[in-house]
Amino acid sequence: MTDHLTVVSHPLVQHKLTIMREKETSTAVFRQLLREISLLLAYEVTRDLPVSTKKIETPLCEMDAPQLDGKKLALVSILRAGNGLLDGILELIPSARVGFVGLYRDEETLQPVEYYFKVPAEIDDRVVIVVDPMLATGNSSAAAIDMIKNAGAKNIIFLCLLAAPEGVAKMKEAHPDVPIVTASLDDGLTDQGYITPGLGDAGDRMFGTK
């Protein structure tokens, strides 16, 4: 663990991740586990949210009780695979505002190309959690955060299921102010840019596509 990278080593997270990695795991089970693991990761990523107090009355007495402070969270999903993490976090934080970033890789230049961008209003006053299951090369993630910063966001956290050292290094270089929370820092990337040992293509496994 560093200031820039947090690996969530909770036994439930690691157990669920092991089942997700197995190639025999069905689409339905993979999707359900991704939802469950996103809830557990959300606890970690929201650990330092600002809190204030309000006066309430319990059945026994008045008290100053803690509550979340400031504007509601913004969750930004990097399409399409980010939606798997997004759905689970919304179960925990149903009032969060939601945005989407759509990127694809140009096969000639290998650079990310934007095809969709929509984020909540007043994003500069919100804690923004950007979600994408895989941090592989880091090119798309860094580009997405560039776009989100250009929209005004100042307080950003990146949440992923798996990270490769190459992606972590790219993100640290491009966005040293954006902490990363992940369930695993894997060994590296294949020649095709897949995380190894990894779990394959998260989008394909989640949606049953090839």
Secondary structure, 3 states (H helix, E strand, C coil): CCCCEEECCCHHHHHHHHHHHCCCCCHHHHHHHHHHHHHHHHHHHCCCCCEEEEEEECCCCEEEEEEECCCCCEEEEEECCHHHHHHHHHHHCCCCEEEEEEEEECCCCCCEEEEEEECCCCHHHCEEEEECCEECCCHHHHHHHHHHHHCCCCEEEEEEEEECHHHHHHHHHHCCCCCEEEEEECCEECCCCCEECCCCCHHHHHHCCC
